[in-house]
């Protein structure tokens, strides 16, 4: 029997699961507190991703040669080509320059034949992308339809060249997510490798985490279960400081979404001083830049539980912070650089705030967005991120100005040597898995990054943040064979990486043509046909729409919903 859902219960869940408060944390295995959301909705986490079927992905091979490609290696170095890349089993064995552009290949310099080869002349090869802020799904999607199947998410990621995803929060359950990590590492499923962070449940109302020692014990247990890190939203400074200290001792990495309910006590300079590895989104950064105020200029009728209030006022936040180039601005930049903090801005997930019509009408929604996920994106007071209830021209203008100031800080940080990564946070606010990641590349370029700097953020920087730079992030001998193969030059136009490609006029025929899209995503030496992965997703969406045409979604409190789960 599905339990009735009420607005107050959803508000509690949003606070508990999304922003660092907690719900009866002592009732759950450490790292599984997010299962409270499923319990309250009367749901179970979705069925696991299916085993990788025969023929889906070729390899790894004893010896595999990519021949004649133009290489963008991920370090920030310019393209070089043609090159032959030799892969042995799951690792890059060597990279050979085999001539000059527009001249015959130097046959004498070519490596010996492989068991498997790809003629990559005219193609571009890059390191596999790292999505530094990813979620396989969230329980609140159960409000509007069947939970998003992991196969759908994982294939959209791979089809866009994402070979590693940092899953920050494990909202499907830590055990569920870690099992997908294990199966991906063994290549039993079609998926990027997963780096899994448990979500810290906070301390308010959490008896099991009400003392520093209890919080330290929780941290140790999460590490024992196999988590790679912890994602924070808030909590009391005393408890959080104990967890950061314990995490550093035992080698757990840390990420922080500095939620407004705790940011007056803990902004990014506070947590970075405790050893924080990455700041997620923008929360906590404007507050660190306050000069002449200590709290955000909230309207007196503001209510954090009303998400339009929350995000409408967030659009005014950066203009309350110090001016670019000011003494305060430079002071905060310098302190964060000294503390070696990584910025993971996730510009894309907030883009609907500056142009909601653009986000709603993105061309990939028709073929690639599941009907239940599409409903989840619509204005709904019960669903996180679905808050554009009455979004006005003024709101969009405020957010455009917000982006300008935010982007200026991120670009300054990069220019002074700070690490910036590429994260999508897809699955909310009209942003679709994979597609949102490519949009993030475009937005970093808008912020002032050279395209080579964008790709370094997407590859080497992401690998460093995940603690995997010895294994992935660049194309060089000894590293994992994680590669992206595309027909067009992404430095000239990141749109050629979208699964829907780029629409371009052929001046000879006067016909519009679709060009681009990833051809192959190679992970651990296994070659995936990205176009086929996209075809699989389109088929899933068609089947879901056909099911809904004959059996319309009945709503979250119907017994029919329980049956269809």
N, C-alpha and C positions, 0 to 999 in steps of 0.2 A: 504494500500500500504506500503510495507516495504521500509524503507529509505536505500539508499546505505551506505555502511560502508567503511570508508577509514582508512588507517593507522594513520594519524594524529588524527582522532577523537578517535580511540581506545587508543592512547597514552594519550590523555587528560583524558579519562575515567579511565585508570589505575592509573594515578596520583591522580585523584579526589577521586575515590572510594577506591583504595587500600592503598594509602600512605599519606592521610591526607590533600591534597589540596582540592579545592572545585570547584563545577560547579554551578553557579547561585543558591547558597544555599537559597537565599531569596524566590525562587519560590516554595519551598516545605514546607510542614508541618515539624516542627522540628523532626528529626530522619528519615525523608523520603528522604533525599538528594540522597541516593543511587539509587532512582528511575530514576535519570537522565540517568543511564546506560541503563535501559529498554527503556526509551524514545528515546534515540539516536539509539538504535538498532531496533526500531520499534516493540518492544515486550511488552508483559504483563507478570507479575509474573506468575508462574505455577499455575494450579488449586490446591486448597487446598487438604490436605490429606483427604481421604474418612473417613466417620464414621466407627468406629470399628464394624465389623459385628458380629451377634450372633455366639457364639462358638469360637471366636478368643480371647483367654485368659479366664481362669476360675477364678471366684472369684470377689471381695474378699468374704471370708467366715466368718461366725460368729466365728468359731474356726477351725483353720487349723494347723496340726502338721506335721513337717518334722522330721522323725525318724531315728536315728542311724547314722547321718552324722559325718564326720570329719570337724571341723569348723576352718577356718582361719578368725579371727574376724576383721581385718583391722587396728588394733592398732599397729602392729609390733610384737605382741605376737606370739609364735609358735602355730602350730596346736594343737587342742585338740579334742578328740573323743573317743567313740561315744557320741554324744549329741542329744537330742530332742529339737527342737525349736518350741515353741507355738506362733502362730500368731492369733490375734483376730482382725477381720475386716482388717484394713490396717496397723496394728502396731505389733511389736514384744512384746509379753506379758512376755515371760520368756525363759530362756535357761537352760537345765538340763543336767548335766553329767550323763550318764546311764551305766557306766562300763569302761572297759579297752579294748584296742585293742586285737583282736584274742582270746577273751573270750566271753562267753555267755552274752547277755544283762542283766543288773540288772532290772528285771521286776518290782520289788517293787519300784524302783526309777523313774519309767516312769510316765509322766503326763497322765491325762485321755484322752480318745478318742476325736477326733475332728470330725467336720462335713465333713472334707476332709483331707486326709493324703497322704503323699508320703513316701514310703519306701526308705530311702536314705542310707542304709547300704552300705559301700564301696564307697560312693560318697563324694564329697567335696563341702562345702558351703562357699561362700565368700560374703562380702557386694557388692551391686550393684556398678558398676564402674561409675566414673565421667570423662567424656571427657571435659577437661578444655579449649580446643580450638577447636571449632567445627563450621561448616558452613552447613546449610541445602542445600545450592546451591549458584550459582552466575550467574548473567545475561550473562557473557561472554561465558558461555557454549552454548548460543544460536547461537554462531558463527558456531558451528559444528554439530548441531542437535537440536531436541526438548529439552527444558529445563528439567533437571532431576526432575522427580516427587518426591515430598516429601515422599510419601509412601515408595519408594525405599530406600531413605536415612534412614528414621526412623526405618524401619524393619531391615536393616543391622546393625544399632546401637544396637537395642534391642537383635538381634540374637548373638551379641558378648558380652552380659552382661552389656551394657551401659544403665544405668537407669536414668542418669542425663547428660545433655549436656549443656555446657555454650556456647551459640550461640553468638560469638563475631563479631558483625557488622550488623546483621539483613539485609543482602544484598538483600533479597527478598522483603524488605520493612518492616519498624518497625511495622506498623499495622498488616500486613500479619503474621509476626512472632509472635507478641504478641497474636494474635487470636489462633495460634497453641499452644502457651504456655497455654492459658486458656483451650483449648479443651483437652490438655494432662493432665492438673491438674484435670480435671473432668473425665478423662479416657474415653472420647468420641472418641478418636483416639488411634491407636496402636503406642505408641511413648514413648520415655523417657520424664521425666519432663524437661522443658526448662528454662534456666536462660538466659535472653536476654539482650545483650548490644547493644545500638545504636552506630553507627559509627559517630565519630566527623568529620565534613566536613573540618575542618581547617580554615584558615583565608585568604589565598592568593586569592584575587579576589572575596571574599565573602562579599558583602556589608552588609548583615544582621548580619555578625559576625565580623565586622571590628573593633568593640570596645569591651572592657572588659564587659561593661554592657549588650550589645547585646548578647555576648557569655553566660553570666550568665543567661539571660532570656531564651536562647535556652536550657540551661541545666535544668532549672526549668521545662520547658515545656516537655522535654523528660521524666523527672521523673513523671510528672503528667499523662503522657500517659501510664505509667506502666513499663518502662524500669527498669532493675535491675542495669545497669551500662553503662559506655561509653568506647568504644574502640578508641584509638587515633593512628594516624600515624605521625602527625607532625603539624606544624603551628608556629606562632610567639610566643616567650616565654611569652610576656605580656598577650596575649589572653589565652594561655594554662594555665598559672598560675591562672587566674581568674576562669576558668572552674574547675580546680582541687579544688580550694578553695570552690566554690559553691557546687560541688559534695560532698565534705566532709560534708558540713553543712546540706545537705538534705538527706544524706545516700546513694548516688549512688556510686557503686564500679567502679574501673578504671583498664583498661588494656592498654598497650602501645606497639605498634610495632614501634620502633624508626627508621623511614625510613632514608635512607642516605641523602635525600634532606634537612633534618632538624637536623641531628645528630651532626653537628658541633656546634650547639647552645644548643641542648638538648640531652644529653646522659642519661644513666640510673641513675647515681647519681643525676642529676638535677631533673628528674621527681620523683624519690624515695623521694627526699627531699621535694617535693610538696605533698607527701602522696600517691604516686602510689601504688596500690595493687599488680599488677602482670606485669612482663616484659615478653612479648611474643617473642618466637624464641630466637635469639641471638643478634639481632640488638641493638646497644647502649651499649653493655657490653664491647666488645673489645675496643671501643673508650674511655670508662671510664678507661681502663687499659693502654692507651697510656702513654709512658714514653720516652720523647725525641722527640715527634712529636705531632701535634695537628690535623692533617687530615690524612685520609687513603692515602696510596701511589698509587694514581690513575695514570695509563698511561695517557699521555697527549692527546691521541686521544679517551679517554673514553667518552661514552655517556650513561647516566643513562636510557634513553628511549630504548636502546638496552639491552634487558634482559640478553643476553649471556654475554655482557660486565659486567653487574651488578653482576651476580652470579659467573662468572669466577673470577673477582677480589675479590669478597667476600671470595673465597676459599683461598686467600692469606692474609686475614685480621687478623686472630688470631696470626699468626707468627709476626705481627707488634706490638702486645700487649706485656705487661710485662710477664716475664717468671714465670711459676708456682713456688710458694714458695718464690718469690722475695718480697722485701719490698712493692712495689707498689701493687702486687697481694694480699698480706695480708691486706694492707690498704683498698683496695676496698671491699674485702670480709667482713671485720669488719664493714665498714660503711653500707653496704647493710643489714647485719644482724641486726645492731642497728635500721635500718629503717623498719625492718620486711617486706621486699620485698619478694614476691613469685616469683620463677623462673618457667616458663612454657616453657620448651625448645623446644618441638615439633621436636625432632631429626629426626623423620621418614620422614617428608615432604621434607627434604634436602638430603635424602639418595640416591636418583638417581644421585646426583652430585658425589658421590664416587663410584658408580657402576651402570651406567644407564642400562646396559644389564640385570642385576638382577631385577631392578624395572620393566622393560618392560615385562619380561617373568614370573613374579609371577604367580603361577598356578591358582589363583582364577580369573584372568582376563577372561579366556575363558568362564566361566559360569556365572560370577557375574558382569561384566562390561558392561554397556549399550553401544551400538555402537557409539552414539553421544558423550558420555563421553570419549570413547577410542580415537575418533578423536581429541577431545579437548586436550588430553594428548600429541599428536604428535607435533613436532616442528612447531611453528606458530608465526610469529612476532606480530600478533594481539591478542594473548591470553596469559594472565598472567600465569606464571609457565610452559609454553610450549617452553622452550628456548634452548633445547639441539640441537642447529643447527649444531654444529661442535665440539662435546664434545670429548676431546682428553684424552689420557693416562695421560698426565701431569695434566690436569684439575682434573682428578679423584684422582691422587696422592696428589695434593694440598688439595683437600677436605678431603681425609683420614687423612692427618696431621691436618687439621682444626678441624675435629671431635675429634682427640686425645686431643688437647688443650682445646676445648670447654667442652668435657666430664670431663676433669680433674677439671675444675672450678666448674661445677655443682656438681660433687661428693664431692669436698672440701666443698662446700656450705652446702650440706646435712650433712656432717660429723660434721660441726660446729653448727648444729642445725637449719639451714635454711630450709624453706619449699620449696619443689619441687613437682610439679604436673605432671599429664599425659595428654597431649593434642595431637591431631592427625593432625588437619588442613587438613583433607582429602578432596579430590575433585580436587587436582592439582598434577602435576608431577608424574603420574602413581600410586598415592596413593588412595586406595579405602576405602570408609566409613566402619568402623568396623574393617576390616582387618588391616588398618594402625594403629589403636589403639593398637591392640595386638603386632604389630611390635614395637611400642613405648615402651611397657613393656620390650621386649627383648633388646632394645637399652639402656634402663636405667640399665639393668643388665650388659651390656657391659661396661657402664660407671663406674661400680664399686659398684653398689647398690646390697645388699643382696636381694634375691627374696622377702623376707618379707618387706624390705624397698620399693621395687617396688610397691607391693600391697598396702602399706600404702599411697604411693604417688597417687595411682589410686583411693583410696577410702576416707580415713579420710582427707588427705591433700586437695583433690579436694573439699570435702564438706566444709572444712574451708574456702577455697578461695571463694566459692560460697555463703558463709554466711549461710550455711545450716547444720552445724555440730551438731546442736541440733536435727536435724531431720533424717539425713542420714550419711553414711560414715563408720559406724561400726555396728556390730551385737550385740546389747544389748537391754535390755528391755526398752520400751518406744519409740524407734525409728521406723521410717517407715519400713515396711516390703519390703525392696529392697534387693534382694538376687540373687546370681548367683550359679547355681547347675551344677557341672561338674563331669564326670566319673573318670578323671585322676587327679593326683596331679599336679597343675600348678607350685608349687614351684620347682619341679624336671624338669619341661619343660614347658615353656610358650606356646610352639607351640600347646599344646593340647587345647588351647583356640580359635585357628583359626576356622572359619566356615568350612574350608576344612580339619580340623583335622591334625593329625601327622602320617606320614608314618613310620611304624615300622615292622621289620622282626620278625615273629613268629618263634622262634627257634625250636619249636616242629614240626610245619607243613612245615617250610621253605617257608612260604607264606608271602608276604608283606600285611600288614593290615593297614587300616585307623582307628586310634583311636582318641578319644577326640571330641572336639567341645562342646560348651555349650549345656547342656540338657534343662534346664529351666532357664528363666530369670523371676524373680518375682519383680514386681514394684507395690507399694501400695497394696500389698497382692494379686495381680492378677497374676496368673501363666500363662506364655507364653511358648509355645513349640518352643524352639529356632530352632529346625530342620525344623519345619513347616514354620517358618518365612523365613528361607533360601530357602526352596522350593518355596515359593511365589516369592522371588526375582529372582530365576532362571527362573521361568515362565515368569516374566516381561521381562527378557533379551531375552528369546527365542521368545516372541511375537514381541519385537522390531526388532530383527534380521530378522524375517519372513516378517515384514512390509517393511523393507529396501530392502529385496531381490526382492520384487514385485514393490516397489516404492522407488528407490534410492534417498538418500538425495540430493536435488537439489542445495544446497548452500545458503548462508545467504541473498542474494539480490534477490532471485526469489520469484515471487508471490505465487508459490506453497508452499513455506515455510510458508507464512502467513496463507494459508488454513490449513496446517497441524498443526499449533500451536493451 
